[in-house]
């Protein structure tokens, strides 16, 4: 298994909507695909370059995907483990959003932001939020900036995983932004709604608070 490569950037390349490079390592040239964001930040050809690598093996091809930081590679692996999310879509997500922004968008079920990535529709965005929210919150949010207000809002209300997902997805489908949803959750909790209450109760309480905010 190839997990990391260091060598000389021989040449960057672009084919249709795919970006990559040829990395010369000990006399061998490795073709590595990148996100568009990482590709745009490449140094000049001939420069030394090190990348964390994900190796995808299929019957007809072995493909290398490269990342500047290990957490980005780990996040890529989480994304491609979701049904319907292939390597190109995962690279598109990482190319459209900074990794920290992407984690927060998934954890907070921010469907609008997720759908900004090429090829990502509403159903795929919902599946990402439902399947990855808990794992990403545990694995990645601890690496983010400790003072971020949205992260604090997310941690403010402790609901069961399935209940929180149901509330977030329902309110997102009604057009509310992720930060609005988190504020509504905190408001409902401050009014005495118990974490053990079903999702329907939380949705009603959140909608009541959101309606008052719009008046």
Order of alpha helices (4+ residues) and beta strands (2+ residues): beta-beta-beta-alpha-beta-beta-alpha-alpha-alpha-alpha-alpha-alpha-alpha-alpha-alpha
